[in-house]
Amino acid sequence: MRPEYDFTSMAGGVRGKYYKAYRAGHTVKIHKADGTTTVQYFTLEEGAVMLEPDVREYFS
């Protein structure tokens, strides 16, 4: 973070609070109208960086 960013006024903020859980992976369940459920499990490869969708357009 840049030195000019000041997060000291944020009440209860914890840097990296969900980092380990997110890196471990997460499951997405999609419940469809016909009663079926699709389950997808996502993990990030070691060293991978998550990009925002608008940035991802420029990097395949």
N, C-alpha and C positions, 0 to 999 in steps of 0.2 A: 504494500500500500504506500501511497505517496505520503510524505510527512505532513502535507497540508490537510489531509483527511483526518477529521477528529471524530471518533466514535465514542468518546468518553461519556457523552451525555445520554447514550443509549442505555436505558434501564434493563439490566438483566441479560444483555447481549453476550453470547459466548461464541467466539470464533471457532469454526470447525465443529460445532456441536453435532452435526449429523454426518460428518465426513466419513467416518468408519462404516457406519450403517449403509450409506449410499454406495461406497466402494465395494461393499460385500455383495451388493446386488439387490434387485427388487422385482416383485412380481406384479404384473398387470392382468387383471381379470376383466374381460369384456362380456357382459351379459346381453345376449341378443334377444330380440323380440320373439323369436321362435322357441325360446326356452333353453337354447344351448349356451354354453359358456366357452370362450376362448381364453386360454391362459398363456401368457408370454413371460419368460423370465429374462431379465436383462442384467448384465454385468459389464463393467468397464475393464478392458484389458490393462495390464500393468503399464503405467506410463501414459495412458490415454488421457486426453483432455476433453471435457464436454464443452461444445461450442453452442452459442445461441443460434436459433434458426436463421436469422438474417445474416450472420457471419458465415454459417455453414454453406450458404449459396456459393461462396467464392472458393471453398476448399472441398474437393471431392473426397 
